[in-house]
Amino acid sequence: MAIRSIAVLGTGIMGAPMARNLARAGFAVRVWNRTRAKAEALADVAEVAGTPQLAVAGADAVITMLESGAVVTEIVLGEQLFQHSEGVLFIDMSSIEPHLARDHAQALEAAGCRHLDAPVSGGEVGAVEGRLAIMVGGRDEDFASAAAVFAAMGKATHVGPHGAGQTAKLANQVIVGITIGAVSEALTLAVAGGCDPKQVQTALMGGFATSRILELHGSRMIADDFRPGAMARVQLKDMDNAIEAARRAGIRLPLTEAARQAYADLTHKLGMAEKDHSAYHLWLRALNSGT
């Protein structure tokens, strides 16, 4: 079934620009968000629905971009959005636990619907520019049917069966979370040694240590600009989910566990849950100041 109409549930920092790009690509888009004003900001390109049920009515595909696995379960299964939706493709682009993604797929398929878990990486900038990295788990034929949908938002890669997309996203977040810590420690060391941190960043960008995180988040740290792109509390959630997925697989991730504690302290002890995850740098500053 060709996908022409799409319901987008969750129009926050990421969901809103994703919905705009879908509309720009020619899809008929209907949006819903718990905070209605965030959905109404898209009224120039999409129809605004007052409830999730109204949003999904008649849609060929449903995209969820929600805060957590518990919220996805509540909205999709608790609200029984799959009723009268036989054949509809549910694409969960939220970042949730892999085992929950598999549970959702099983429940939706039992109701005659289709499911892909398709979390993203690239942050707000990637969402706005339509160049998200999309990691997809599910059936080959469902992935193929969603090709044009994904192309409107970025580059999609089919990484395995149901739940594999979420596992790949956790792998991504492990790298992001730990690398933010490494960049923060490197810049802290540089300043302590009398270096100009901006010049150190420039020098490192020409060598083997170069990375997007050094470039973008390093600049945030140097400028003390921690306005949220990806919030610290969300990074903590992802680290928790990665550690739980590792536990279920019978393995340990010691660097992830150490970085997770830093994000937990930043979120809870320092009260910086809503700051960008690069505010790890503030946690490190507090650690070294003894506060």
Secondary structure, DSSP 8 states (H G I E B T S, - for coil): ----EEEEE--STTHHHHHHHHHHTT-EEEEE-SSHHHHHTTTTTSEE-SSHHHHHTT-SEEEE--S-HHHHIIIIIITTTTTT-TT-EEEE-S---HHHHHHHHHHHHHTT-EEEE--EESHHHHHHHT-EEEEEEE-HHHHHHTHHHHHTTEEEEEEESTTHHHHHHHHHHHHHHHHHHHHHHHHHHHHHTT--HHHHHHHHHTSTT--HIIIIIHHHHHHT----SSBHHHHHHHHHHHHHHHHHHT---HHHHHHHHHHHIIIIIS--TTSBGGGHHHHHHHHHHT-
